[in-house]
Amino acid sequence: MQALWLAFDEIAGKGIDIFFILKFLGYLALILTPTALPIGILLSSIMALGTLAENYEFAAIKSAGISLKRVIRPLVILVILLSGLNFVFLNNIYPWATLKQKNLYLNMKKKKPALALVPGAFNTEIPGFSIKFDEKYGEDENLLKNVQIADLNAGKGKIKVITAEKGTISTEEGSKYMTLTLENGNYYEEHVINGMMPNDRAKMPASKAAFKTYTINIDISSFSDDKSMDDEVVKEHHGMLSIVQLDSISKKNKIEYDTYTQTRANIFYDAVNAKKLHKYPDSIANRKLKPEILENFNLRNKSTVLNESIQMLNRTIDRNKYQIKSFKDQRKILNLYDFEFSYRISFSLACLVLFFIGAPLGSIIRKGGFGLPMIMAITIFVIYFFISQLGRNLSEESAISALLGSWLSTLILLPFGILLTRRATKGMGIFNIDAIFNKAQKIFNRLTNQRKNIN
């Protein structure tokens, strides 16, 4: 419900038709269903078995010679079926709903450009402009703070830049233009010609001016087509694919990634002239040359060799630093595909794992209803969800393998489920509370006696 209300708050009142809003919320509800199912099983298992234990139903069952294993056996079968249903949902309905929801949201942002503008980033969704601002506020969220706009319509790069302290977005219904009114800013433009060399471009004049009010009319006619609301632009996001598709695309991307890394390695090999190095320098060494290479040159040539070497090294380092981000981004995409592939399977078993935690826990705490069981269910599921996100982040950064990251939460909580099940089967509590209280009371009495003796 929280996710639904947050999504509704973001798109409601922005000029979007109610039909598309309901479709968007419907897709979002389908996306959240696989997450709601495990916590529902966890809560219901704690409540049901906690109520039986609270009303001494388990005592009556045990007196009739029926073990706890026999009682929960039908529930285990039911949870296994629900786990299978959850897997089918994750592999078929969840990808379809994600595909529809994400593309519908992208189309909504095109329908209402103000939705597409995100604070703190360069927004390029509006053709011909790159817009950045610090904050979006106001009742309609159409007021911008610390605006920076790059006009790219000339096709010459970022040569026209406008900055302002405040900005206001306004769009009349039915109009094909969005008006952006800027206040208290500066205007800067470079006068360059296409095809100019960097040195010649630096010599060209530029103009700048300050203004109190500046108005920009942006053509958004391509955004207002209602037929485009059902377009599917993004289709290969890892959340939109079934397990078979994830495996296929992951293999294809790995081949492309290996080719890319090999190409960059070859370029680096050629850039440092590694092909001119000899494998066996001793066999072809010129005996007249000194072992130290620089000792074979005079002072002037030494300086030339060192300067050129330093420049080549700096260029190589700068090139590698620039390429690191590209390598990381492509590796992250591959890791997300691999993680999603394994996570679909591990998360399907979350119903079973959480049941084996909730069912024995309910019989041990002997509390039913929505009080303590609700608190414990939410706490356990938050821990499970936190560990899952931790595994996702670690596997995305290649700190651990995608397989381990996807199964991390299950591997950590499964031993607790086994431990609780064994203790519940033997009629034991989680820990002996009376022993803890008795020990604490002895310590308290000892401290009290020591104070009396001192006095």
RAKA-V102470 format. One record per backbone hydrogen bond with DSSP energy under -0.5 kcal/mol. CO is the residue of the C=O (numbers start at 0). NH is the residue of the N-H. E is the energy in kcal/mol with one decimal. If there is no record, write none. Layout:
CO & NH & E
CO & NH & E
This chain:
0 & 4 & -2.6
1 & 5 & -2.5
2 & 6 & -2.2
3 & 7 & -2.6
4 & 8 & -2.5
5 & 9 & -1.3
6 & 10 & -1.4
7 & 11 & -2.5
10 & 13 & -1.1
16 & 19 & -0.6
16 & 20 & -1.7
17 & 21 & -2.4
18 & 22 & -1.9
19 & 23 & -2.4
20 & 24 & -2.5
21 & 25 & -2.3
22 & 26 & -2.4
23 & 27 & -2.1
24 & 28 & -2.2
25 & 29 & -1.7
26 & 30 & -1.9
27 & 31 & -1.9
28 & 32 & -1.0
29 & 33 & -0.6
31 & 34 & -0.5
31 & 35 & -2.0
32 & 36 & -2.0
33 & 37 & -0.8
34 & 38 & -1.0
35 & 39 & -2.0
36 & 40 & -2.2
37 & 41 & -2.5
38 & 42 & -2.5
39 & 43 & -2.5
40 & 44 & -2.2
41 & 45 & -1.9
42 & 46 & -2.6
43 & 47 & -2.9
44 & 48 & -2.0
45 & 49 & -1.8
46 & 50 & -2.2
47 & 51 & -1.9
48 & 52 & -2.2
49 & 53 & -2.4
50 & 54 & -2.0
51 & 56 & -2.8
51 & 57 & -0.9
52 & 55 & -1.2
55 & 59 & -1.4
56 & 60 & -2.3
57 & 61 & -3.0
58 & 62 & -2.1
59 & 63 & -1.1
60 & 65 & -2.0
61 & 64 & -1.8
64 & 66 & -0.5
66 & 70 & -1.4
67 & 71 & -2.3
68 & 72 & -0.9
69 & 73 & -0.5
71 & 75 & -2.5
72 & 76 & -2.1
73 & 77 & -2.2
74 & 78 & -2.6
75 & 79 & -2.5
76 & 80 & -2.0
77 & 81 & -2.2
78 & 82 & -2.5
79 & 83 & -2.2
80 & 84 & -2.4
81 & 85 & -2.5
82 & 86 & -2.1
83 & 87 & -2.3
84 & 88 & -2.4
85 & 89 & -2.8
86 & 90 & -2.2
87 & 91 & -1.3
87 & 92 & -0.6
88 & 93 & -3.1
91 & 95 & -1.4
92 & 96 & -2.9
93 & 97 & -2.4
94 & 98 & -2.4
95 & 99 & -2.3
96 & 100 & -2.8
97 & 101 & -2.5
98 & 102 & -1.7
99 & 103 & -2.3
100 & 104 & -2.2
101 & 105 & -2.1
102 & 106 & -2.3
103 & 107 & -2.1
104 & 108 & -2.1
105 & 109 & -1.5
106 & 110 & -2.2
107 & 111 & -2.4
111 & 114 & -2.2
111 & 115 & -0.6
112 & 115 & -1.0
112 & 116 & -0.7
113 & 116 & -0.6
115 & 117 & -0.6
117 & 120 & -1.0
120 & 122 & -0.7
121 & 123 & -0.6
122 & 130 & -2.2
124 & 126 & -0.7
125 & 128 & -1.7
127 & 151 & -2.8
127 & 152 & -0.6
129 & 149 & -2.4
130 & 122 & -3.4
131 & 147 & -3.0
132 & 119 & -3.5
134 & 144 & -1.8
136 & 142 & -2.1
137 & 140 & -0.7
141 & 168 & -2.9
142 & 136 & -2.6
143 & 166 & -1.9
144 & 133 & -2.5
144 & 134 & -1.0
146 & 163 & -2.3
147 & 131 & -2.7
148 & 150 & -0.6
148 & 161 & -3.0
149 & 129 & -1.9
149 & 151 & -0.7
150 & 159 & -0.6
151 & 154 & -1.4
156 & 158 & -1.8
158 & 160 & -0.5
158 & 189 & -2.2
159 & 150 & -2.3
160 & 187 & -2.4
161 & 148 & -3.3
162 & 185 & -2.2
163 & 146 & -2.1
164 & 145 & -3.0
165 & 182 & -2.1
166 & 143 & -3.3
167 & 180 & -2.5
169 & 178 & -2.8
171 & 174 & -2.0
175 & 219 & -3.1
175 & 220 & -0.5
177 & 179 & -0.5
177 & 217 & -3.0
178 & 169 & -2.4
178 & 180 & -0.6
179 & 181 & -0.6
179 & 215 & -2.3
180 & 167 & -2.2
181 & 213 & -2.3
182 & 164 & -1.3
182 & 165 & -1.4
183 & 164 & -1.5
184 & 210 & -2.3
185 & 162 & -2.4
186 & 208 & -2.2
187 & 160 & -2.7
188 & 206 & -2.8
189 & 191 & -1.0
192 & 195 & -1.4
196 & 200 & -2.7
197 & 201 & -1.9
198 & 202 & -0.6
199 & 202 & -0.6
200 & 203 & -1.1
204 & 190 & -2.2
206 & 188 & -2.7
208 & 186 & -3.4
210 & 184 & -1.9
211 & 183 & -1.7
213 & 181 & -3.7
215 & 179 & -3.0
215 & 217 & -0.6
217 & 177 & -2.9
217 & 219 & -0.5
219 & 222 & -1.6
219 & 223 & -0.7
220 & 223 & -0.6
223 & 225 & -0.7
224 & 227 & -1.2
225 & 228 & -1.5
226 & 229 & -0.8
227 & 230 & -1.4
230 & 232 & -0.6
232 & 234 & -0.6
236 & 239 & -2.1
237 & 240 & -0.7
241 & 245 & -2.8
242 & 246 & -2.3
243 & 247 & -2.1
244 & 248 & -2.8
245 & 249 & -2.2
246 & 250 & -1.9
247 & 251 & -1.9
248 & 252 & -2.8
249 & 253 & -2.1
250 & 254 & -1.7
251 & 255 & -1.9
252 & 256 & -2.5
253 & 257 & -2.6
254 & 258 & -2.2
255 & 259 & -2.3
256 & 260 & -2.7
257 & 261 & -2.2
258 & 262 & -2.2
259 & 263 & -2.5
260 & 264 & -2.1
261 & 265 & -2.2
262 & 266 & -2.2
263 & 267 & -2.3
264 & 268 & -2.3
265 & 269 & -2.3
266 & 270 & -2.4
267 & 271 & -1.8
268 & 273 & -2.2
269 & 272 & -1.3
272 & 275 & -1.5
273 & 276 & -1.5
279 & 282 & -0.9
279 & 283 & -0.6
280 & 283 & -0.7
280 & 284 & -0.7
284 & 286 & -0.7
285 & 288 & -1.7
290 & 292 & -0.6
291 & 294 & -0.9
292 & 295 & -1.8
293 & 296 & -1.7
297 & 301 & -2.6
298 & 302 & -1.9
299 & 303 & -1.8
300 & 304 & -2.8
301 & 305 & -2.6
302 & 306 & -2.4
303 & 307 & -2.4
304 & 308 & -2.2
305 & 309 & -2.6
306 & 310 & -2.5
307 & 311 & -2.5
308 & 312 & -2.4
309 & 313 & -2.7
310 & 314 & -2.5
311 & 315 & -2.1
312 & 316 & -2.5
313 & 317 & -2.8
314 & 318 & -2.3
315 & 319 & -2.3
316 & 320 & -2.5
317 & 321 & -2.1
318 & 322 & -1.6
319 & 323 & -1.3
320 & 324 & -0.7
321 & 325 & -0.6
322 & 326 & -2.4
323 & 327 & -2.8
324 & 328 & -2.8
325 & 329 & -2.1
326 & 330 & -2.3
327 & 331 & -2.6
328 & 332 & -1.9
329 & 333 & -1.9
330 & 334 & -2.4
331 & 335 & -2.4
332 & 336 & -1.9
333 & 337 & -2.2
334 & 338 & -3.0
335 & 339 & -2.6
336 & 340 & -1.9
337 & 341 & -1.8
338 & 342 & -2.9
339 & 343 & -1.8
340 & 344 & -0.6
341 & 345 & -2.4
342 & 346 & -3.1
343 & 347 & -0.9
344 & 348 & -1.2
346 & 349 & -0.9
347 & 350 & -0.7
348 & 352 & -2.4
349 & 353 & -2.9
350 & 354 & -1.5
351 & 355 & -1.9
352 & 356 & -0.5
353 & 357 & -3.0
354 & 358 & -3.2
356 & 360 & -1.3
357 & 361 & -2.4
358 & 362 & -1.7
359 & 363 & -1.5
360 & 364 & -2.6
361 & 365 & -1.6
361 & 366 & -0.6
370 & 374 & -1.7
371 & 375 & -2.7
372 & 376 & -2.7
373 & 377 & -2.4
374 & 378 & -2.3
375 & 379 & -2.6
376 & 380 & -2.5
377 & 381 & -2.5
378 & 382 & -2.1
379 & 383 & -2.4
380 & 384 & -3.1
381 & 385 & -2.8
382 & 386 & -2.4
383 & 387 & -2.0
384 & 388 & -2.4
385 & 389 & -2.4
386 & 390 & -2.6
387 & 391 & -2.2
388 & 392 & -2.6
389 & 393 & -2.5
390 & 394 & -2.4
391 & 395 & -2.2
392 & 396 & -1.7
393 & 398 & -2.5
393 & 399 & -0.9
394 & 397 & -1.1
400 & 404 & -2.4
401 & 405 & -2.0
402 & 406 & -1.3
403 & 407 & -0.6
406 & 410 & -2.7
407 & 411 & -1.9
408 & 412 & -2.2
409 & 413 & -2.2
410 & 414 & -0.6
412 & 416 & -1.9
413 & 417 & -2.2
414 & 418 & -2.6
415 & 419 & -2.8
416 & 420 & -2.2
417 & 421 & -2.3
418 & 422 & -2.2
419 & 423 & -2.6
420 & 424 & -2.3
421 & 425 & -1.6
422 & 427 & -3.4
423 & 426 & -1.0
430 & 432 & -1.0
431 & 435 & -1.3
432 & 436 & -2.4
433 & 437 & -2.6
434 & 438 & -2.1
435 & 439 & -2.4
436 & 440 & -2.4
437 & 441 & -2.1
438 & 442 & -2.0
439 & 443 & -2.3
440 & 444 & -2.5
441 & 445 & -2.2
442 & 446 & -2.2
443 & 447 & -2.2
444 & 448 & -2.3
445 & 449 & -2.0
446 & 450 & -1.9
447 & 451 & -1.8
448 & 452 & -2.1
449 & 453 & -1.9
450 & 454 & -2.3
